[in-house]
Amino acid sequence: MRSALWWTAAVLIVALVIYWIGPLWARRTVLGTMPAQMRATVDGLVEIAGLTSDPPKFVVAI
């Protein structure tokens, strides 16, 4: 019974670590520069949303 609890806890811990590390890894993966048209669209959306800080970071899978 105890080993089942340990395995469950281990799986949850590994899942949480992957959940936190995944976005960090995705941000490091750079496939190239953002096309000018996409940059203009993102800038427009940032302006519409009223964000005063840096634009949000996201991953685009082409």
N, C-alpha and C positions, 0 to 999 in steps of 0.2 A: 504494500500500500504506500509506504513512504517513497519508494523508488518512483512510483507513478507521479507523485507530487513533485519530486525533484525534476523529473523529465518535463512535466508541464511548466514548471517555473523556468527551466532552461530554455524551452521553446519560446516562451513569452519574452524572456530577456533578449534572445537572439532576434526575435521579431522587432522589438523596440529599437535595438541597435541598428538594424537594417533600415527601419523607418526613419531614424534620425540621420544616418549616413547617406542614404540614397539621394536626397536632394543635394547634399554637398558634392557628391560625386558627379551628379548631372550638371551642376554649375561649372565644374572644372572642365567638362568636355566641351570643347569649342570646335565647331565644325566650320567656322569661317565668320566673316563679318556679316552684319545684317544688311540686306539690300536697302537702298535708299527709300524705295516706296514703302517698305515695311517699317522703316524708321520713322517716316513721316506719319504713318498710320498710328504707330505707338505714341508718338509725341502728341498727336491729336487726341487720342484716348486719354492720355495723362492730363491734358489740359481740360477736357470735358469732365473728368473725374475730380478735378480740383486738387490733385496731389501736389504738394509743395516740395516734397523731398525728391530723391532720385526715382526714376521710373522703376516699376517692379521688375524683378528678374524672373525670367521664365525660359523654358526649353522648347525649342521648335524642332520636331523630328521631320526632316524633309524626306 
